[in-house]
Amino acid sequence: MPRPQSPLLSVDAIVTAAMTLVDEAGDFSFPKMARRLGVSQSALYNHIDNREHIIELMRGRLFAVQVPPRIENLSWADALRALVRAYRDRFAAHPRLVPLLITQTVQDLGVVGFYEEIAVTLESAGLDQGQIGPAIATIDYLALGAALDLTAPDVVWSPPEGQFPALHRAVANSGSVEERAEAAFVFGVELLIAGVHAQAIK
């Protein structure tokens, strides 16, 4: 049987091409994906509905590639630490996806299930129902911001010599890029835990 003359196309191949383009340039387009895959642009529409569909598939890919944290026997605080870290880590390899993902509603069932784990954990911490939505949004700010921080330059702050002495001291003690990012993430998570403690129903 003769080999097919055009490349085999699949949803998985399209998502991989889109993620590669985002990693390289911060965005993707149907014409660029078609060139990358060696197919016509119209062929993509046999597998993908639209741009929003691809973005949601990329979101699902990020959450499917790692094993969810085991939190069954943890305190709510340790469970929340594990969940927020797992959330941040899912974006660590593809931080340029963050600006695309925050522009549309979360629909992927695997990702929705992850948010359900966070909501259940916050309920067990004692937050009332009116506080859980804002708390989840705060976790979004922390985890997604921490992922974006991984793309920051080596020198984030450059105050002029002889000015802004407190900032100079902070810069001098901030460590390497990796150390700074990890320290900032841990600091933010612990502030979150303390805030939930303070807001929880007594």
C-alpha positions as CSV (number, residue, x, y, z in Angstrom):
1,M,0.0,0.0,0.0
2,P,1.5,3.4,-0.9
3,R,2.5,5.8,1.8
4,P,0.2,8.9,2.2
5,Q,1.4,11.9,0.3
6,S,0.5,14.4,3.1
7,P,1.5,14.3,6.8
8,L,-0.9,12.6,9.1
9,L,-2.7,15.2,11.2
10,S,-4.2,14.9,14.7
11,V,-5.5,17.0,17.5
12,D,-2.4,16.1,19.6
13,A,-0.1,17.2,16.8
14,I,-1.9,20.5,16.4
15,V,-1.7,21.2,20.2
16,T,2.0,20.3,20.2
17,A,2.6,22.7,17.3
18,A,0.7,25.5,19.0
19,M,2.5,25.1,22.3
20,T,5.9,25.1,20.5
21,L,5.0,28.3,18.7
22,V,3.8,29.9,22.0
23,D,7.1,28.8,23.7
24,E,9.0,30.4,20.9
25,A,7.1,33.6,20.3
26,G,4.4,34.0,23.0
27,D,1.5,33.3,20.5
28,F,0.3,31.1,17.7
29,S,-1.8,31.4,14.5
30,F,-3.4,28.9,12.2
31,P,-1.2,29.9,9.2
32,K,2.0,29.3,11.3
33,M,0.7,26.0,12.7
34,A,-0.1,24.8,9.1
35,R,3.4,25.7,7.9
36,R,4.9,24.0,11.0
37,L,2.9,20.8,10.3
38,G,3.2,20.9,6.6
39,V,-0.5,20.9,5.9
40,S,-3.0,23.4,4.5
41,Q,-4.7,25.7,6.9
42,S,-8.1,24.3,6.0
43,A,-6.9,20.9,7.1
44,L,-6.6,22.1,10.7
45,Y,-10.3,22.8,10.8
46,N,-11.0,19.1,10.3
47,H,-9.7,18.6,13.9
48,I,-10.0,22.0,15.7
49,D,-13.0,24.4,15.9
50,N,-11.2,27.7,16.5
51,R,-8.4,29.5,18.3
52,E,-10.3,29.2,21.7
53,H,-10.6,25.5,21.2
54,I,-6.8,25.2,20.8
55,I,-6.1,27.4,23.9
56,E,-8.4,25.1,26.0
57,L,-6.7,22.0,24.7
58,M,-3.3,23.5,25.6
59,R,-4.6,24.2,29.1
60,G,-5.8,20.6,29.4
61,R,-2.4,19.3,28.2
62,L,-0.6,21.2,30.9
63,F,-2.8,19.6,33.6
64,A,-2.6,16.1,32.1
65,V,1.1,15.8,32.0
66,Q,1.7,15.6,35.7
67,V,0.4,13.3,38.4
68,P,-2.0,15.2,40.8
69,P,-0.6,15.7,44.3
70,R,-1.8,13.2,46.9
71,I,-3.6,15.2,49.6
72,E,-6.0,12.8,51.2
73,N,-4.1,12.5,54.5
74,L,-2.7,16.0,54.7
75,S,-3.9,18.9,56.8
76,W,-5.7,21.5,54.9
77,A,-2.7,23.8,55.1
78,D,-0.3,21.2,53.7
79,A,-2.9,20.2,51.1
80,L,-3.2,23.8,49.9
81,R,0.6,24.1,49.8
82,A,0.8,21.0,47.6
83,L,-2.0,22.1,45.3
84,V,-0.7,25.6,44.8
85,R,2.8,24.3,44.1
86,A,1.4,21.7,41.6
87,Y,-0.6,24.5,39.9
88,R,2.6,26.6,39.5
89,D,4.7,23.7,38.4
90,R,2.2,22.9,35.6
91,F,3.1,26.2,34.0
92,A,6.8,26.2,34.7
93,A,7.8,24.6,31.4
94,H,5.4,26.9,29.4
95,P,5.1,30.2,31.2
96,R,4.3,32.1,27.9
97,L,1.0,30.3,27.8
98,V,-0.2,32.2,30.8
99,P,-1.4,35.4,29.0
100,L,-3.4,33.3,26.6
101,L,-5.0,31.1,29.2
102,I,-6.3,34.0,31.4
103,T,-8.3,35.4,28.5
104,Q,-10.9,32.7,28.4
105,T,-13.2,30.6,30.6
106,V,-11.8,27.4,32.1
107,Q,-13.7,24.5,30.6
108,D,-11.4,21.5,30.5
109,L,-12.8,18.9,32.9
110,G,-9.4,17.9,34.2
111,V,-8.6,21.5,35.1
112,V,-12.0,22.1,36.6
113,G,-11.5,19.0,38.7
114,F,-8.2,20.5,40.0
115,Y,-10.0,23.7,41.0
116,E,-12.6,21.5,42.7
117,E,-9.8,20.1,44.9
118,I,-8.8,23.6,45.8
119,A,-12.4,24.6,46.6
120,V,-12.8,21.5,48.8
121,T,-9.6,22.2,50.6
122,L,-10.6,25.8,51.3
123,E,-13.9,24.6,52.6
124,S,-12.1,22.3,55.0
125,A,-10.0,25.2,56.2
126,G,-13.2,26.9,57.4
127,L,-13.7,29.7,54.8
128,D,-17.3,30.6,54.2
129,Q,-18.8,30.3,50.8
130,G,-18.4,34.0,50.0
131,Q,-14.7,33.8,50.7
132,I,-13.8,30.7,48.6
133,G,-14.2,32.4,45.2
134,P,-11.9,35.3,46.1
135,A,-9.4,32.8,47.6
136,I,-9.3,30.8,44.4
137,A,-8.7,34.0,42.4
138,T,-5.9,34.9,44.8
139,I,-4.4,31.4,44.2
140,D,-4.6,32.1,40.5
141,Y,-2.7,35.4,41.0
142,L,0.0,33.6,43.0
143,A,0.5,30.5,40.8
144,L,0.2,32.2,37.5
145,G,2.4,35.2,38.6
146,A,5.0,32.8,39.9
147,A,5.0,31.0,36.5
148,L,5.5,34.3,34.7
149,D,8.3,35.2,37.1
150,L,10.3,32.3,35.7
151,T,10.6,34.4,32.5
152,A,11.9,37.4,34.3
153,P,15.4,38.8,33.4
154,D,18.4,38.0,35.6
155,V,18.3,41.6,36.9
156,V,14.8,42.6,37.8
157,W,15.5,45.9,39.6
158,S,18.4,48.2,38.8
159,P,18.3,51.2,41.1
160,P,20.9,53.9,40.5
161,E,24.0,53.8,42.7
162,G,23.6,55.9,45.8
163,Q,19.8,56.0,45.6
164,F,17.1,53.8,47.0
165,P,19.2,52.1,49.6
166,A,16.5,49.7,50.9
167,L,16.0,48.3,47.4
168,H,19.8,48.0,47.0
169,R,19.9,45.9,50.1
170,A,17.0,43.8,48.9
171,V,18.7,43.2,45.5
172,A,22.0,42.3,47.1
173,N,20.3,39.6,49.2
174,S,17.9,38.2,46.5
175,G,20.2,35.4,45.3
176,S,20.1,33.8,41.8
177,V,17.1,33.9,39.5
178,E,16.0,30.5,40.6
179,E,16.5,31.2,44.3
180,R,14.6,34.5,44.0
181,A,11.7,32.9,42.2
182,E,11.4,30.0,44.7
183,A,11.8,32.3,47.7
184,A,9.1,34.6,46.4
185,F,6.7,31.7,45.7
186,V,7.2,30.2,49.2
187,F,6.7,33.6,50.8
188,G,3.5,34.1,48.8
189,V,2.1,30.6,49.7
190,E,2.8,31.2,53.4
191,L,1.1,34.6,53.3
192,L,-1.8,32.8,51.7
193,I,-1.9,30.1,54.4
194,A,-1.8,32.8,57.1
195,G,-4.5,34.8,55.5
196,V,-6.8,31.7,55.2
197,H,-6.1,31.0,58.9
198,A,-7.1,34.6,59.8
199,Q,-10.2,34.6,57.7
200,A,-11.5,31.1,58.6
201,I,-14.7,30.7,60.5
202,K,-13.8,30.1,64.2
